[in-house]
Amino acid sequence: MYVAERIDFRERPRNFGQFLLDWGVVSAAQLLHAYSEMARTDVSLCDVLVSWGILTLDDACRLQADWLDLDYIECDDLIPDPAVLNRFDPQLCLKHAALPLWQQDGCYVIATGRPDPITTADLGLPGDPHEARFVFAQEPSIQAQLADHFRAELTRAAATRVSAGESCRDWARDGRYRIGVTLLASAGAGALLLLFPDPILTALFLWACITLAIAVTMKSISFLSYLTRPDPGRHGPTPPTTLNKRPKVSILVPLFKEREVARVLVKRLQRLNYPKSALDVVLILEETDLLTRAALDGAALPGWMRIVTVPDGQPRTKPRAMNYALDFCRGDIIGIYDAEDAPDPDQIDLVAARFAQAPDDLVCLQGILDYYNADQNWLARCFTTEYATWFRVMMPGMARLGFAIPLGGTTLFFRRDVLERLGGWDAHNVTEDADLGFRLARHGYRTEMLPTTTAEEANCRIIPWIKQRSRWLKGYMVTYLVHMRSPLQLLRQMGPWKFIGFQLHFVTALSQFLLAPLLWSCWLIVLGLPHPLSELGSPGLICGLSTLFFGVEICTMIFALRAVSGRAHRHLIPWVPTLHFYFPLGVFAAYKALFELVFQPFYWDKTQHGLSL
């Protein structure tokens, strides 16, 4: 069997376009149009023709093999020698779409799905880079063979990519110890409360008030910082600058039991106006999720969308699924969307343009999240108002102050090389986005807010809302405990300013949710009714607490009113005062999160989507 050497890949007597034209595969007009697309994107001619539907993937591969004088291996004949394949790094093979098959005359025979030159060193095997010969095959078939052969290794890697020191996965080994210590500590705390109720309740109440004052101060400073520049989402996104070459962008879309939104998602992503030849949308399915697979079987996926199936394993979480799919991506920029997302059409253009201009330490862009079902009911209106305040006011203000910011779970874009260097996401952390935001800061990288919006579905039912919020708060607790394993190291890595911001953000947020019932009693003071602490504190102290609590409520409304004062959200202004009845729902979520932190730290409480369709 004849196989061509790697060094011959680009030494052809005519280019591939002329080859296709001579064989009558494309017309001159189609070829010129394709060349125009290639001039503005960093993609191959085959990428363009397949994304446009002019060629099927199978036809494109066969034609490339003929042009390169390479043998073409059918999918059913792509059977590697296990002894040879085991010498290579599976993650590198996936990244380069290369499948080592066997050895022939002292050379490795490697199936490739791309006409780009690669060497055995690129695939993790040292030696003479010319000791390889190539055959051609379809990239999905190559990836399927690699996924099947290295199933155990890739499954294990997906759960353990992040270094042990920055992951919470070791909690699985300490389960009985953790539960035992928690039960003993709870019994001790209960006994102390029974023996000394007044001083303990007073101390807790004062801590709640102190953290409340710190929280509102931090929010007020962020708010003032935000006011010094326009809201990035108020006047629409800034048009992207002209790029010489638009890079390949891979979008990860984790799906799990998404029957209602799977087909709608495909239609929404088709509205993206980024060149489809440079877009690589990876729909991530769990192996056991037959429901979503059946829904997608009824949706005709374009050539720039594909499915990656994650082997069943533990923990069954979104970050583990994304870790697994990361090696299958083709792009230099990695983005994330959720199942129900509807991004702005020019969003990827903005991402590519910003990364092209940005310094190397800017490795993450976070878009603004909004909701398309804000008018569905009261809960959806409050949810939309809360997120508008966070994404349009607080996060831009925090970023401008130089604080590290916790990321949202979607409309995130990363430089791939840095994401891989940090190990991707902690598969065991159920708020993997917030964790990654601070992990980036620990390693000297920056995140920036991007003036583009993605519309999502607001959680519009109370029980699902509590479940979703409890997962977020549990992840917050886990993230804080993981990063505080070595406070001095964290301080050295983040620097004093970001370290202070980290402490203030987590301590105040968690304290406010867990101690909120004590703070609710301040309404008695505001209304002039007797308070349990009246006998323990001076009239001045009680008056000060009353002023603090009332002032915080006013500040909360001011922040929210500013966030929804734009044209798109102005209709929510009358509902801002009702946030006083919305935020108490978080208390139920906080105590559910605290329980699960001890007994089910890795449990992912799935949020059901599609309720507004």
N, C-alpha and C positions, 0 to 999 in steps of 0.2 A: 504493500500500500504506500502510495506517495503522499507525503505531507510536506508543505512548504515551510521554510525557515522563517523565523520571526523577522529577520532583517529585510526580507523581501516584501513586507506588508505594504510599504508605501513606494516601492520602486516599480510601479506599473507603467506600461508604455502609454496609457491614456487614463484620464481621471474617471472616477466612478460615474459621474454625470454623463460624460460622453459615451461610456459603456452602455448605460441605460438608454440613451438616445439612439445609439446604433442598433440596439435590439428592439426598438419600438416600444419599450416599456413605458416611457414618458414622452410627452410632447415637448417641443421647444418652449412653448409658453409655460408649461408646468415647471420645467427645469429652471427657467429664468426666475419664476416666482419663488421656487425653492431656494435658489441662490440668494435671492433678496432676503429671505428669512434667515439663511445661514450667516449673512453679513452682520446681522444684529443679535445673533445668539451663538453661544458656544456649544453647538450641537453638530451632528453629522447629517449628511444628506438623507440617510435612511431614517433617522429620527424624524425629520421633517415629513417625508413621504408617508411614513407609517402613521404619524399623528394626524395627517390630513385624510387618511383612508385611501390614498392612491395605491399603496402597497399593503398587503398583509404582512405580518411579522415573518411568517414562513417564507413568503416570496422574497422579502428583503434579505433574509439570511441566505437563501439559495443563490440569489444574484450576487451578493457580496462574496460568497465562497467561489463562484465562478470567476469573478473579477480578480480575486486574489490567488487563483489557482490552488485553492485549498479544498480538501475533501470536506463534504458536508455530511454530518452525522445525524441521522434521523433520531427523533426523541426516544424511540423504543430501543435503539442500538447504543444509546449513551450509557454504557455500563463500565464503570472504572474498576481498576484493580485495587481492592481495598488496601493491600500492602503499600502500594504507591501513594494512594490518596492520603493515608494516615501520616505521611511525612510532611504534609503541608498544613498551614494554619487555616482553619475553616473560615475565620472572619475575613482574612485577607483574600481568600479565594472568592468569597461572596462579593466583597467590595470591588474586585476586578472582573467579576463574571467569568472566572476561569475554573475549569475542572480538569485536574491532572488525571489522565486515563491509565496510562501504562508506560513502560520503558521500552524503547526500540533502538537497537544499535547504540546503546549507551546514552540515548537522549530521552528526556521526558516528552511524551506526547500529551499535549494539553488542548482541550476543547475550549474555545473562547466564543463569546457572543458579541465581541466588539472588535473592530479592526484597529484598535489602538495598540501600539507596541507595549508589551509587558515582558518581564523577565522572571526567572525563578526566584530571584531575590525579592521582587515585588510581592511574591506569594509566600514569603517567609522562609524560603529554603536557600541557605548560602551556597555559593558555588559559581561556576562559570555561567554568566547570564546567557550565553549562546547555546548552552546545553539544553535546548528545548525546541521542539517542533510543534506546529499548531494545526489543528483542524477547526472547522467552524460548526457551531450548533446554536440553537435558540437559547437566549439568555434565561427565559423562564425554566426551560428544561435543565439547564446547568444548575440554577439555583435550587430546583426541586431535588436533584440528585445530591447536592451538597447538604441540603436540609435533612434529607432522609438518612444519609450516611453519618452525619455528625449530629444527629438529633439530640443525643444525651449531652454532648459538649455544648451545643448552642443553647439548649434549655437551661443548663446549669449556668452558663455565662450570662444569660438574660437576667437571672436572679441575683448575680453576684458581681456585676460590672463595677459598681462603686466600691472603693476601698473599704475594708472592714471598719477602719477608724472613723469613716464618715457615713456609715450606714447603720440602720437599726436592726439588721437581720439577726444579730447575735441574741436578740431578746427571745427568739424562739427556743434557744437552749436553756434560758433562765426562767421558763414559765412558772414552774412550781415555786421557785425561790421568790419571784416577783409577786406572785399571788399571796404567798405566806407572809412576806414582809408587809404587804399592803393591808392584809387582814389584821395583823398585829398592830400596825400603826393606826388603823381606823379604830380598833378597840381602845388603844391608849388615848386617842384624841377624844373619843366618846366619854371615857372615864373622867378625863380632865374637865370636859365641858360640864359634866354632872357635878363635879366637885367645886369648880370655880366658874360658874356660868357668867357672872357679870364681867370680870376682867377679860375673859377670853372673847366674849361677844363684843366688848368695847374695843379690844385690840383689832379684831377682824373688821369692825365697822370703821375704825380710823384708817386701817390699811386700805379698805375699799375707797374711802374718801381721798386718801393721798394718791392712789393710782388713778382715781377719777380726775383729780386736779392735774396730774402729769399728762394723762391722755388728752385732755382738752387743751392743755398748753401746747403739746406737740402738734395736735391737729390745727390749732390756731396759727402756729408758726408756718406749718405747711400751707395753710390757706393763704396767708399773707405772701408767702413765696410764690404760690400759684398766681396770685393777683398781679404780680409784676410782669407777667407775660400772658398773652391770650390763651384761652382754652384751645388745645390743639384740635379738638373735635368740633369747635363751634362754627368755624368758617370753612370747613371742609379741608381735605388733605392738600398738602403742598404738592404741586405737580413734580414728578420725578425728573431729574436731570437726564440728559442724553447719555446713554451708555454705549461704549464701543461694542461690547459683547455682553448680552444678558446671560448670566450663569444658569446652569442647571439647578433647579430648585425641587427638592423632594418634600412632599407634604405627607405627614403621617396622620391618619384618621383612624383612631381606635374605635372599633364597633363591638358592642356586646348586647345581644338581645335587642336590636334596634329595628324591628320589623316595620315600624311606622315611619321611620325617617330615612331608611337606607336609600330608597329610590329617589326621594326628594333631595337628598344630599348630592347625588350625582348631577341632578339638574342645576343645583345651586353652584357647584364647583365649575360647571361648564360655562358659567357667566364670567369667570375670571378672564380678563383680556390679556394676560401674560401669554407670550407665544407658547402654544401647547406643546410644541416640539421640545421646549426647554422646561416643561413641567412634568414631574414624576409624582403622581398621586398614588400613595400606597394605602389601600384600605386594609386595616389589620383585623383579622377575625380570629377568635379563639377556636381551637379545634373542635370543641364540644358545642359550639354555637350554630346549630343547624337552622335555627330560626332566621338569623340574619343572612346566612348563605342562601337560603331559599328565596328571601326577598331580593337579594342581589342577582340571583339567577334570572329574575324577570326584568332586570335592568340591563340594557345593552351598554357595556362599558366601552368607552373610547380607547384608542390605543395608548393614551397617556395615563390611563388608570389601570391599576392591577391589584390583585388580592394577595396578601401574604398571610398564611395561616400559622398561628402560634401553637406549638405543641402544648398539650394539657400539662399543667404543673402548678406548683405552689410557689409564691402566693399568686392567686388569680387576680392580678391588678393591672390597671392601665399602664403604670411605668414598666412593669415586666414585659408587657406586650410591645411597648415602644422600644425597649432595649433590644428585644429580639429582632424587630423589623429594621432597626437602624443599619445593620450590616447589609440589608437587601437594597438600601437606597442608592440612587445614582447621582444625587445632587451634592454640590458643595455647600449649599445652604439647606438646613433642615427646618421645616415648619410644622406646626401642630394645629389641627382643627378638631373640634368635637363633632359628634354625629349630627347635631341639630344646627350647625353654624351656617350663616349666610354672609360671607365676607364681602367687603367693597370690591367691585370689579377690578380696580387698579391697585389693589393691595400688594400683590407680589412685585409689581413694578416699583412701588415705593420702597419695599424691602431691599430689592437688588440695588437700587440707586443709593440708598443710605449706606449699605455695607460697602459699596464701591468708594464712597467718600470718607468713611469713618476710619479712625485710627485702629490699630490692631487690638487694642484692649477693649474696644466695644464689640462684644461678641453675641449680644442678645438684644432683640427688639421686641417690645411688648405693645401690641395694639390695644385699642379701646374696645371694651365689650359693652354691648347694648342689647335691647330685647325687642323683638317684633310682636310680642303679645302683651304689651304693657296694659292694654285696656281690657284684658280678659276678666279680671276680678281685682278685688282690693289687694290681695297678696301679691299679685303680679305687679301692680302699680308701686307698691312699697319696695318690692325687690328691684324694680327698675330704678327707682329713686336712690336706693342704697348703692347700687352699682355705679350710677352716674356720679354720685358723690365720691366714690372711691377711685374710679378710673379717670374721671375728668377733672377732679380737683385735688384729692389727697395724694395719689401716686405721682402726678406731675410735680406737685409741690415737694414731696419727699425726695424725688430724684434731683430736683433743682438744688435742694439743700445738701446733696451729696450723700444721702443715706442709701444703704442697700435696700432694695424693695422686694417684697415677696411676689413672685410671678403669679399670673393667672394661669389656668390650665389650658388655655387655648389662645390662638392668634399670637403664638410665640414663634420666633425665628432665631436660629442659632448658626454661627459658623461651625461647620461640621467638625473640623479638625480639633477645635477646643472642646466641643461636646464629647467627642470620643476620648480625648485626653483625660477628661474628668470622670469618665466611666458612665456617661449618660445619666440615667435617673436611678434613684434608690428604689428598687423594685418592691421593697417592703414598707415604704412610707406612703400612706394614703393621701398625703398632700405633697406629692412629689414636686409640684411646681414651686411652692414656697421654699421647700428645702433646696432646690437647685438654684433659686435666686440668691440665697445666702452662701451657697457653696461656690458660686461664681465669684462673689465678692471676696470670699476667703482666699481665693487664688489670684486676686488682683485684676479681675475682669469687671467690666461695667455693663449695665443694662440701661437702655434708653426707651422712653415712651415714643411710640410711633403715631403720627397723626392720621390714623385710619381706623375704621370701625368694622367690627364684626357683629352682626345681629344674632342673638341666640334666643332660646325659648326660656322665659322666666319660669321658675318653679312656682306653680300656681295652686298647689294643694298643700295643706298644712303638714300632714304626716310625711309626705315625700320631702317637704322643705326641711323639717326637723332632721330627717335621716341624712340629707345632703349636708346640712350645716354641722351635724355631729361628726361626719367624716372629716370635714375641713378642720374642725377644732381639735379632733384627735390627732390629725396630722400636724397641727400647730404645736401641740404638746410634745409629740414625738420629735419634731424638728428642733425645738428648743432644747430638749434633753440630750439629743445627739450632739448638737454643736457645743453644748456646755460641758461635755465630758472633760475637756481641758480648757478652762477659761483663759488661762494665760496664753496658750497657743492661739486661741481664737482672737485674743486681743492683738497679738503680734501680727497675725495674718490680715486682719481687717483694719487695724489702726484704731486709735482711740475714738474718732468721730463715728465711724460705722459701727463700732462695738457698742457705743452708747445708744445709737439708734436701734440696734438689734435688741438690746435689753429693754429699752422703753417700749418698743413695739410689742414684743411677746408678753412681757410681764403685765403691762397694762391691759392688753386685749384679753388675756386669759383670766386675770383677776376680776375684770369688770363682768365677764360672763358668769363666773362661778360665785361671785359675791353680790350679784345684782339684787337678790332678795333683800339683803341688808340695806342697799341703797334705796330700794323702793319705799322703805319706811320714812325716807326724807320727805315724801309727799305729806306725811302727817305734820311736819314742821311747816312746810309751805302753806298748808291749809289751816295752820293755827291750832292743830290738835295736839294732845299730849303725846310725847315721844318717850320710849323706854329709857333713853339716855338723858332725859331731862333732869333726873335726880342725880346723875353722875357728873354732868358737865355744867359749866357756868353758862349764864344766859348769853354771854358774848360768843362762846363756842357754838352754842346751838344756833345763834343768829348767823354766824359765819358758815356753818354747814348748810343752812337754809339758802343763803346767798349763792354758795358754790353749786348746789344742786340745781337751783333755778337758772343760774347762769349757764350751766352746761346744757340744759334743755334748750335755752335760747340759741346757744352756739350751734347745736346740732341742727336746728331749723334753718339758721342762716347758711350753713354749709350746704344743706340740701337744696334750699331755695336757689342759691347761686348755680348749683349743678344742673338744675332742671329749668333754668331761665331761658335756655336757647329755644329756637323755633321748634325743634323736634320733640322737646319734652315739656313745653310750656303748659300743656294740659294737665300735667301732674302737680302743679303748684298747689291747688286746693287740697291735695291729699298729703302734703308734707306734714301737717300737724298730727296726722294719724300714725306717724312713725313711732310715737310714744306707745302705741299698742302693738306695733310690729316687732320692735327689738326685744321685748320680753320673751318672745318665742325662742330666742337664742339660749335662754337659761335651760330649757328642757333639753336642747341639743348639747349644751355644755356638760350636763350631768350624764347624759347618755354617752358622750365621748369619754368622760372620765372613767365610767364603768368599763367601756370597751378597751381603754388604754391598758387596763389591768388584765382583763379576761380575753379580749379578742383584738390585740393590737394591730394585726394585719388584715382584719376583716374589711372588705370593700363593700360598703352599703350602696348598691347600684341605684343611680337616679334614673327614673323612667322618663323617656323623652317622647315627644309626639303627641302630648296631651292637648296641644293647641291646634293641631292640624284639622 
